[in-house]
Amino acid sequence: VLNDLLMLPENNVRSVGVSRAVVQVHLHWPSAQLNETTQCWSRRRSIMVQYVCDQCGMGVTGMKCAKCGEELVHDHITTDDGQTVAVTKCPDGCGKIKSPMCCGTDMSCSV
């Protein structure tokens, strides 16, 4: 069962309450082998995006994709008329949304 859990993205493994240390102890794997096995976890791990309203200070932290559970990332797109629009997108390509707004303007993003 623990071998199967290693194939899941890190957030899914954590959701069932299994840490890297538990996997290492139960499989008797050296740390180097566990690190190689979990490289995909590190690549998929995102930095949590935080949006804050410059006018009132309201903030939003930690938006996740409803399809795959990955943490959404900040990006910009350029419209056909040349305007730059802030978006928040899924790193796995599930889709993107307009970034949050507050007090009539886009919230500023910090990572």
C-alpha positions in Angstrom: 0.0 0.0 0.0 2.8 2.4 0.9 4.4 1.8 -2.5 1.1 2.9 -4.2 1.0 6.0 -2.1 4.5 7.1 -3.4 2.9 7.5 -6.8 0.4 10.0 -5.6 1.1 13.8 -5.7 2.4 15.0 -2.4 -0.9 16.7 -1.4 -2.8 13.5 -1.8 -0.3 11.5 0.3 -0.5 14.1 3.1 -4.3 13.9 2.9 -4.2 10.3 4.0 -1.8 11.1 6.8 1.4 9.5 5.5 4.7 11.4 5.8 8.0 10.8 4.0 9.5 9.6 7.3 6.7 7.0 7.8 7.2 5.8 4.2 11.0 5.6 4.7 10.7 3.6 7.9 8.1 1.1 6.7 9.8 0.5 3.4 13.3 0.5 4.9 14.5 2.8 2.1 17.6 4.9 2.4 17.0 8.6 2.2 18.6 9.0 -1.2 16.2 6.4 -2.8 13.2 8.1 -1.2 14.4 11.5 -2.5 14.7 10.1 -6.1 11.2 8.5 -5.8 9.7 11.8 -4.6 11.4 14.1 -7.1 8.0 14.6 -8.9 6.6 15.8 -5.6 9.2 18.6 -5.4 8.6 19.6 -9.1 4.8 19.8 -8.5 5.0 21.7 -5.3 4.0 25.3 -5.8 4.6 28.4 -3.7 1.4 29.6 -2.2 0.1 32.8 -3.9 -1.3 35.6 -1.8 -3.5 38.4 -3.2 -3.9 41.6 -1.2 -6.1 44.7 -1.9 -3.9 47.8 -1.9 -6.8 50.0 -0.8 -8.4 48.1 2.1 -5.9 45.4 2.9 -8.3 42.4 2.4 -6.4 39.4 1.3 -6.8 35.9 -0.2 -4.3 33.1 0.3 -4.1 29.5 -1.0 -6.5 29.0 -3.9 -6.5 25.4 -5.3 -7.8 23.8 -8.6 -11.0 22.0 -8.0 -10.2 19.4 -10.7 -6.7 18.3 -9.6 -6.1 19.9 -6.2 -2.9 21.8 -7.2 -2.2 25.2 -5.8 -3.0 27.9 -8.4 -0.3 30.2 -9.7 -0.3 33.8 -10.7 0.2 34.7 -14.4 -0.7 37.4 -17.0 -2.3 37.1 -20.4 -2.5 39.6 -23.2 -5.9 40.2 -24.8 -6.4 40.7 -28.5 -6.5 44.4 -28.0 -3.1 44.4 -26.2 -4.3 44.8 -22.6 -2.5 42.8 -19.9 -4.8 40.9 -17.6 -3.8 39.2 -14.3 -5.0 35.6 -14.1 -4.6 32.7 -11.7 -4.0 29.4 -13.4 -3.6 25.7 -12.7 0.0 24.6 -13.2 -1.3 21.3 -14.7 -3.3 23.1 -17.4 -6.8 22.5 -16.1 -7.7 26.1 -16.7 -7.4 29.7 -15.5 -9.5 32.4 -13.9 -9.4 36.1 -13.7 -7.4 37.1 -10.6 -9.3 38.3 -7.6 -10.6 41.9 -7.4 -11.5 44.1 -4.5 -12.5 47.8 -4.2 -12.9 47.8 -8.0 -9.3 46.9 -8.9 -7.2 43.8 -9.3 -5.6 42.7 -6.0 -1.8 42.8 -6.0 -0.1 39.4 -6.0 2.9 38.3 -3.8 4.4 34.9 -3.8 
